Amino acid sequence: MALSNEDIKAISELLQPIKEDLQEVKQRMSNVENKVTNIDSRLENVENKVTNIELTLENEISVNIKRVAEGHLDLSRNLHEALKIDSEKEVLVIRVNHLESELRRIKERLNDIA
């Protein structure tokens, strides 16, 4: 059974909308591929930025926080030592006052005896 030119023309006309739809699908797929490529590129940039941030946190910020904490600890120790010296000084002032009072009483007793 051979197809006539009219049959072929009818089939061709029936296939024409399908060809147009396929062309539209191809165009849309091409647009989707372009968008996916663009998204991949942008995602790679974001990954690089995140990696840089992580490295900065690990290598700079964490180290600097430790340094500040150690400096704070040293300041705290120095303050504690300074306060300890002040505390010792206060105790010595109290002892000197007490000894002066005792010396005054002894002098008064000696003056009373003489």
Buried (B, 14 or more C-beta within 10 A) or exposed (E): EEEEEEEEEEEEEEEEEEEEEEEEEEEEEEEEEEEEEEEEEEEEEEEEEEEEEEEEEEEEEEEEEEEEEEEEEEEEEEEEEEEEEEEEEEEEEEEEEEEEEEEEEEEEEEEEEE
